Amino acid sequence: MNAIISYTGFVETSKGCCGTGMVEYGITCKGLGTCADRASYVFWDAVHPTDKMYKIVADEALNSIVTNLF
């Protein structure tokens, strides 16, 4: 887990930013509190990654495609 934190800057890797971060997802987050700094979380809710995590995944996928094509 420390490698993930040092590489990405995430602080919370095991729960989401919305509500308790353990069971809420999508519409069930409506009206619940959220974390102060979503960029430090891997997950927005219990199942969906944050925009920062989606960017990391997309960048890695594009790098892999470019590397394999050229």
N, C-alpha and C positions, 0 to 999 in steps of 0.2 A: 504494500500500500504506500509506503514512503516514496517509492520510485514514481508512482502516479502523482503524488503531491508535488514532488520537486520538479517533475517534467511539465506539469500543467498548471500548477498553482492552486488546484482544488484543495479545499480544507475538509469538506464533508463529502465522503464517497459512498456512504451506506444508507442515506435517507434523503428524501426530497425536501425542497424548500417550502412547500405548501403544507399548512396544517401540521400534523405530527410527522409528516414525511414518510409514513409507513403504509397507510392504506388509502389515502385520498388520491384521486386522480381525476383529470378533466373537470367536468362540471361540479363534481363533489368538492372541489377547492373553492367554489364561489362563496365569498363572504368570510373565508378563513384567513387567518394571518399568514404572512409569508416572511421569509428570512430578510434580513437587512441587505445582504450582499449575495445576489443569486449567482454571481460569477465565481463564488467559492464553492458552489454545489455542482455535482455531476448531474443530479436529477432535479427537475422542476417540481414534479409530483412523484408519486410512488412508482410510476412507470415511464415517464417521458423525460428524456435528457434536456438539460438547459440549452439555450442557444449557443453558449460557449462550447459545450460538449458536441453538439451537432456540427459546429464549425471544425472542431478537431477531427471528427470522423470524416467529414467531407474532404478536408485537406489531405488526410492520409489516403483516402480512396483516390483522389485525383493524382497525388504523387505516385501511387502504385500504378495507375494506368499509364501515366507519362513515362515512368521508368520501364515498364514492360513494352511500350510501343517503340521507344527509341533506345 
